[in-house]
Amino acid sequence: MALINHLKWRYATKQFDSSKKLDEENITELLKGMNLAPSSMGLQPFEFIVVQNEELRKQLREHSYNQPQITDASHLMVIAAKTTISKKYVEDFISRTAQLRGVSIESLQGYQDMIMGFLDGKTDDEIFTWNQKQCYIVLGILLSLCAEMKIDACPMEGFIPEKYNEILELHEDNLHATVIVALGYRSENDDYADLEKTRHHLDEITSLRY
Ligand SMILES: Cc1cc2nc3c(=O)[nH]c(=O)nc-3n(C[C@H](O)[C@H](O)[C@H](O)COP(=O)(O)O)c2cc1C
C-alpha cells in the first residue's frame, strides 16, 4: 500500500537543508488537506498560522528549547486551538452548512441545539481541551500529506505555547498554539533519516475482539 511506504519514508526531521524551500503551491496544498481533517461535530475549532519570517522564527526558537528545526526548516506551521467556542461561532457554522448544502437554517435547528447543549454541559477548560484534541487530528493528516508529497516534517511540542501566543499575537484571536510542525527538506547530514523506527510489534498493541 502506497501510504504505508510513504509513512516508512517519513521521520521526525532533526536537520533541515535550509537552502531548500517549499513552493507556495506546496503550502497551499498542505493547507487544503489540513482543512479536510475531520473534527468533532465539524466545528473545526482551530486555525493554522504559517510562519516563514526569519526574525519571527528566531524569536520563536528561543522559546522552543533552541531546537534548530524552527529556523532551519523552510516554513513553520503552527496549529492553534480556539480557546473558546462562542454561540456566534456555532451559528455561523450552521448558516455556512445550510448555505453549502442548500437547506434552510431552520432545518438545522436541531443540530444547532444539540451542539449548544453539548457545549453548555462543559466547562471552559473542557472545551479548550476538546479543541486542542482536534488539532492533533490535523497534525496526523498534515504528516501524512507531507509523507505523500515527499516533504520533510518535524512535529513538535517542545515549545512554550504562551510565548508563541504572545509573539504571534494569537491571544487577540482567542487562539492558543497547540502543536507545531517544521516543514522543509532534510539535510543530507541528518543521521536520523536512516535510523530504524522504534515501534511495537503489532500484536503487543492490538487485540482483536471479533
Ligand atoms: C506531538 C509530538 C510532539 C513532538 N515533539 C517533538 C519535539 O519537540 N522535537 C523533536 O525533535 N521531535 C518531536 N517529536 C517527534 C517524535 O520524537 C518522533 O515522532 C518519534 O520519536 C517517532 O519517530 P519518527 O517520527 O521519526 O518515526 C514529536 C512528535 C509528536 C507526535
The ligand as a MOL file (V3000), in Angstrom:
LIG
                    3D

  0  0  0     0  0            999 V3000
M  V30 BEGIN CTAB
M  V30 COUNTS 31 33 0 0 0
M  V30 BEGIN ATOM
M  V30 1 C 3.0720 15.5150 19.4370 0
M  V30 2 C 4.5100 15.3250 19.1020 0
M  V30 3 C 5.4730 16.1610 19.6540 0
M  V30 4 C 6.8260 16.0330 19.3080 0
M  V30 5 N 7.7370 16.9620 19.7520 0
M  V30 6 C 8.9890 16.9380 19.2710 0
M  V30 7 C 9.9060 17.9820 19.5320 0
M  V30 8 O 9.6120 18.9550 20.2160 0
M  V30 9 N 11.1510 17.9060 18.9840 0
M  V30 10 C 11.5350 16.8680 18.1800 0
M  V30 11 O 12.6640 16.8680 17.6980 0
M  V30 12 N 10.6900 15.8420 17.9210 0
M  V30 13 C 9.4330 15.8620 18.4140 0
M  V30 14 N 8.5460 14.8590 18.0970 0
M  V30 15 C 8.9920 13.7610 17.2390 0
M  V30 16 C 8.9710 12.4060 17.9380 0
M  V30 17 O 10.0480 12.3070 18.8170 0
M  V30 18 C 9.0140 11.3090 16.8460 0
M  V30 19 O 7.8610 11.4300 16.0620 0
M  V30 20 C 9.0720 9.9050 17.4460 0
M  V30 21 O 10.2680 9.7190 18.1230 0
M  V30 22 C 8.9160 8.8350 16.3780 0
M  V30 23 O 9.9090 8.9750 15.3870 0
M  V30 24 P 9.5510 9.2100 13.8340 0
M  V30 25 O 8.5280 10.3090 13.7690 0
M  V30 26 O 10.8640 9.6420 13.2380 0
M  V30 27 O 9.0440 7.9340 13.2770 0
M  V30 28 C 7.2160 14.9810 18.4460 0
M  V30 29 C 6.2400 14.1340 17.9170 0
M  V30 30 C 4.9280 14.3070 18.2060 0
M  V30 31 C 3.8920 13.4110 17.5480 0
M  V30 END ATOM
M  V30 BEGIN BOND
M  V30 1 1 1 2
M  V30 2 1 2 3
M  V30 3 2 2 30
M  V30 4 2 3 4
M  V30 5 1 4 5
M  V30 6 1 4 28
M  V30 7 2 5 6
M  V30 8 1 6 7
M  V30 9 1 6 13
M  V30 10 2 7 8
M  V30 11 1 7 9
M  V30 12 1 9 10
M  V30 13 2 10 11
M  V30 14 1 10 12
M  V30 15 2 12 13
M  V30 16 1 13 14
M  V30 17 1 14 15
M  V30 18 1 14 28
M  V30 19 1 15 16
M  V30 20 1 16 17
M  V30 21 1 16 18
M  V30 22 1 18 19
M  V30 23 1 18 20
M  V30 24 1 20 21
M  V30 25 1 20 22
M  V30 26 1 22 23
M  V30 27 1 23 24
M  V30 28 2 24 25
M  V30 29 1 24 26
M  V30 30 1 24 27
M  V30 31 2 28 29
M  V30 32 1 29 30
M  V30 33 1 30 31
M  V30 END BOND
M  V30 END CTAB
M  END
